[in-house]
Amino acid sequence: MKLKLENRNALITGASRGIGLAIATRFAEEGANLFLCARTEGPLKEAARKVEKFGRKVAWHVGDVSDQKSVREMVQQAHKDLGQIDILVNNAGIAKISRFIDYSFEDFDQVLKINLYGVFHVTQAVLPGMMERKRGKVVNIASTAGKWGSRNQSAYNASKHGVVGLTRCVALEMAPYKINVNAICPAMVETDMADPFFEEQSKILGISKEGFIKTVMANNPLNRIVKPEEVAHLALYLASDESEGMTAQSISLCRGYIMV
């Protein structure tokens, strides 16, 4: 049986852990060659080692998506290592929990630079090759925070609202080139970002971490946190030929938490 991403080349940012590593693993299982990017060398090398077992070509590069020069170098290296880039997954992201009035400009700015401008820089660098071939898939990892408001994370929400908007606009411009651009909007995912989120939110709200988690789960019909592998399954669909008719969409993966 033909693999869904056989002989396709995928560039994945934020690929050293969590959602990014789960997507890299799922893509490798389905035949993709990988170019993995993150800011820290040790975890990135370890991630590459883990996905190499599937027998695909795997290259990695340490870079900062918030820095345009770094991104240009990263994409140039990807072309050298893999050739063309067929699939782009913009996954790199950070969160800083704070009451709005307490944010420093530096913290707010950093979240926007990585979460939103990072998507801008990498996508703009990768698209010309896709446009020339008139084929490509762009998968942006946004968030349910890009669809609604929530307390104590205005920087994160603003950045993810931006990713959702950017996804829609770029998808419309790329439609004539047969390039699909979509976003995945997960709710809280079971990664190493989850515990600090619970800790900081409960501290600001003046309740126990257990109490805050209970409140979150009370609004959660499936009563559990999303797993990285579930995000990876959806990313695989959006990166494969199966989703040829889907573009400009922001798909919620949230256990029924929101319905828009």
C-alpha positions as CSV (number, residue, x, y, z in Angstrom):
1,M,0.0,0.0,0.0
2,K,1.3,3.4,-0.9
3,L,2.3,5.6,2.0
4,K,0.4,8.9,2.3
5,L,3.5,11.1,2.1
6,E,5.8,8.9,0.2
7,N,8.8,10.8,-1.3
8,R,7.4,14.1,0.0
9,N,9.8,16.6,1.8
10,A,8.5,18.3,5.0
11,L,10.0,21.2,6.9
12,I,8.7,21.3,10.5
13,T,9.5,24.1,13.0
14,G,9.4,23.5,16.7
15,A,10.2,19.9,15.9
16,S,12.3,18.9,19.0
17,R,9.4,18.0,21.3
18,G,5.6,17.8,21.9
19,I,3.4,18.5,18.9
20,G,6.3,19.1,16.5
21,L,7.9,15.8,17.3
22,A,4.6,13.9,17.1
23,I,4.0,15.4,13.7
24,A,7.5,14.5,12.5
25,T,7.0,10.9,13.8
26,R,3.7,10.5,12.0
27,F,5.0,12.0,8.8
28,A,8.0,9.7,8.8
29,E,5.7,6.7,9.3
30,E,3.9,7.7,6.2
31,G,7.1,8.1,4.0
32,A,8.1,11.8,4.3
33,N,11.7,13.0,4.4
34,L,12.1,15.5,7.2
35,F,13.9,18.8,7.9
36,L,13.5,19.5,11.6
37,C,14.0,23.0,13.1
38,A,14.2,24.2,16.7
39,R,16.2,26.6,18.8
40,T,18.0,24.1,21.0
41,E,20.6,21.7,19.5
42,G,20.5,18.8,22.1
43,P,16.7,18.1,22.0
44,L,16.7,18.6,18.2
45,K,19.4,16.0,17.6
46,E,17.6,13.6,19.9
47,A,14.3,14.2,18.0
48,A,16.1,13.5,14.7
49,R,17.6,10.3,16.1
50,K,14.1,9.1,17.1
51,V,12.5,9.6,13.7
52,E,15.5,8.2,11.7
53,K,14.4,4.7,12.7
54,F,11.7,4.9,10.0
55,G,14.4,4.9,7.3
56,R,13.6,8.3,5.8
57,K,16.1,11.1,5.2
58,V,16.2,13.3,8.2
59,A,18.1,16.6,8.5
60,W,18.0,19.2,11.3
61,H,18.9,22.8,11.8
62,V,19.1,25.1,14.8
63,G,17.4,28.4,14.1
64,D,15.1,31.1,15.4
65,V,11.9,31.6,13.5
66,S,11.5,35.1,14.9
67,D,14.7,36.2,13.1
68,Q,14.3,36.6,9.3
69,K,18.0,36.1,8.5
70,S,18.0,32.9,10.5
71,V,14.9,31.7,8.7
72,R,16.4,32.4,5.3
73,E,19.5,30.4,6.2
74,M,17.3,27.6,7.5
75,V,15.3,27.4,4.3
76,Q,18.4,27.5,2.1
77,Q,19.8,24.6,4.1
78,A,16.6,22.7,3.8
79,H,16.8,23.0,0.0
80,K,20.4,21.8,0.1
81,D,19.6,18.8,2.2
82,L,16.2,17.7,0.8
83,G,15.7,19.6,-2.4
84,Q,12.2,21.0,-2.8
85,I,9.9,21.5,0.2
86,D,6.5,20.0,-0.4
87,I,5.0,20.4,3.1
88,L,5.6,23.2,5.7
89,V,4.4,22.8,9.3
90,N,4.6,26.0,11.3
91,N,4.6,24.7,14.8
92,A,7.2,26.7,16.8
93,G,5.5,28.7,19.6
94,I,5.7,29.9,23.1
95,A,3.3,31.1,25.8
96,K,3.7,33.6,28.6
97,I,0.9,33.7,31.2
98,S,0.2,37.1,32.7
99,R,-2.5,39.5,33.5
100,F,-2.7,42.0,30.6
101,I,-1.8,45.0,32.8
102,D,1.3,43.2,34.0
103,Y,2.8,42.2,30.6
104,S,6.2,43.8,29.9
105,F,6.5,45.0,26.3
106,E,9.5,42.6,25.9
107,D,7.4,39.6,26.9
108,F,4.4,40.5,24.8
109,D,6.7,41.3,21.8
110,Q,8.5,38.0,22.1
111,V,5.3,36.0,22.0
112,L,4.2,37.8,18.8
113,K,7.6,37.5,17.2
114,I,7.8,33.8,17.6
115,N,4.1,32.7,17.3
116,L,3.0,35.1,14.5
117,Y,6.0,36.6,12.8
118,G,7.7,33.2,12.8
119,V,4.9,31.9,10.7
120,F,5.2,35.0,8.4
121,H,9.0,34.6,8.0
122,V,9.0,30.8,7.3
123,T,6.0,30.7,5.1
124,Q,7.2,33.7,3.0
125,A,10.6,31.9,2.5
126,V,9.1,28.6,1.5
127,L,6.2,29.7,-0.7
128,P,8.2,30.7,-3.9
129,G,9.3,27.1,-4.5
130,M,5.8,25.8,-4.1
131,M,4.4,28.6,-6.3
132,E,6.9,27.6,-9.1
133,R,5.8,24.0,-8.9
134,K,2.1,24.9,-8.4
135,R,1.8,22.5,-5.5
136,G,2.3,22.5,-1.8
137,K,0.8,22.1,1.7
138,V,1.1,24.6,4.6
139,V,-0.1,23.5,8.0
140,N,-0.1,26.2,10.7
141,I,-0.5,25.1,14.4
142,A,-2.7,27.8,15.8
143,S,-5.0,27.3,18.9
144,T,-8.5,27.5,20.2
145,A,-7.0,30.7,21.7
146,G,-7.1,32.0,18.1
147,K,-10.9,31.8,18.1
148,W,-12.0,33.2,21.4
149,G,-10.9,35.2,24.4
150,S,-9.4,33.9,27.7
151,R,-7.9,35.3,30.8
152,N,-4.3,36.0,31.5
153,Q,-2.9,35.0,28.1
154,S,-3.7,38.0,25.9
155,A,-0.3,37.9,24.1
156,Y,-0.8,34.2,23.2
157,N,-4.4,34.8,22.1
158,A,-3.4,37.8,20.0
159,S,-0.7,35.8,18.3
160,K,-2.9,32.9,17.5
161,H,-5.8,35.1,16.3
162,G,-3.1,36.5,13.9
163,V,-2.1,33.0,12.7
164,V,-5.8,32.2,12.0
165,G,-6.2,35.4,10.0
166,L,-2.9,34.9,8.2
167,T,-3.9,31.4,7.3
168,R,-7.1,32.6,5.6
169,C,-5.5,35.4,3.7
170,V,-2.5,33.4,2.5
171,A,-4.8,30.5,1.5
172,L,-6.8,32.8,-0.8
173,E,-3.7,34.2,-2.4
174,M,-2.2,30.8,-2.9
175,A,-5.3,29.1,-4.3
176,P,-4.4,29.8,-8.0
177,Y,-1.1,28.0,-7.4
178,K,-2.8,24.9,-6.0
179,I,-1.2,25.4,-2.6
180,N,-3.4,24.4,0.4
181,V,-3.0,26.5,3.6
182,N,-4.9,25.4,6.7
183,A,-4.5,25.7,10.5
184,I,-5.1,23.3,13.4
185,C,-6.6,24.9,16.5
186,P,-6.0,22.5,19.5
187,A,-7.1,23.3,23.0
188,M,-4.7,22.4,25.8
189,V,-2.4,19.6,24.6
190,E,-0.5,17.1,26.8
191,T,3.0,18.6,26.4
192,D,5.6,20.1,28.7
193,M,3.8,23.5,28.2
194,A,0.7,22.3,30.0
195,D,2.0,22.1,33.6
196,P,3.5,25.7,33.6
197,F,0.2,26.9,32.1
198,F,-1.8,25.3,35.0
199,E,0.7,26.6,37.6
200,E,0.7,30.2,36.4
201,Q,-3.0,30.5,35.8
202,S,-3.8,29.0,39.2
203,K,-1.3,31.4,40.9
204,I,-2.9,34.5,39.2
205,L,-6.4,33.3,40.0
206,G,-5.5,32.5,43.6
207,I,-6.7,28.9,43.6
208,S,-4.9,25.6,43.7
209,K,-3.6,24.0,40.5
210,E,-5.9,21.1,41.1
211,G,-8.9,23.5,41.4
212,F,-8.0,25.2,38.2
213,I,-7.6,21.9,36.3
214,K,-11.0,20.9,37.7
215,T,-12.6,24.1,36.4
216,V,-11.0,23.6,32.9
217,M,-12.3,20.0,32.8
218,A,-15.8,21.1,33.8
219,N,-16.1,22.9,30.5
220,N,-14.6,19.9,28.6
221,P,-17.3,17.5,27.2
222,L,-14.7,14.7,26.7
223,N,-13.1,15.4,30.1
224,R,-9.5,15.0,29.0
225,I,-6.5,16.8,27.4
226,V,-5.7,16.5,23.7
227,K,-2.7,14.2,23.0
228,P,0.1,15.4,20.6
229,E,-0.5,12.3,18.5
230,E,-4.1,13.5,17.8
231,V,-2.8,16.8,16.4
232,A,-0.3,14.8,14.3
233,H,-3.1,12.7,12.8
234,L,-4.9,15.8,11.7
235,A,-1.7,17.4,10.4
236,L,-1.1,14.2,8.3
237,Y,-4.5,14.6,6.7
238,L,-3.9,18.3,5.9
239,A,-0.4,17.5,4.4
240,S,-1.7,14.6,2.3
241,D,-3.5,14.4,-1.0
242,E,-6.7,13.5,0.9
243,S,-7.2,17.2,1.8
244,E,-6.8,18.6,-1.7
245,G,-10.3,20.2,-1.5
246,M,-9.6,21.9,1.9
247,T,-8.0,25.3,2.2
248,A,-8.3,28.5,4.4
249,Q,-9.7,26.4,7.3
250,S,-8.9,26.6,11.0
251,I,-10.0,23.3,12.5
252,S,-10.7,23.0,16.2
253,L,-9.3,19.9,18.0
254,C,-10.6,20.7,21.5
255,R,-12.7,17.8,23.0
256,G,-15.9,19.8,22.2
257,Y,-14.6,22.8,24.2
258,I,-15.7,25.3,21.5
259,M,-17.9,24.8,18.4
260,V,-16.7,27.5,15.9
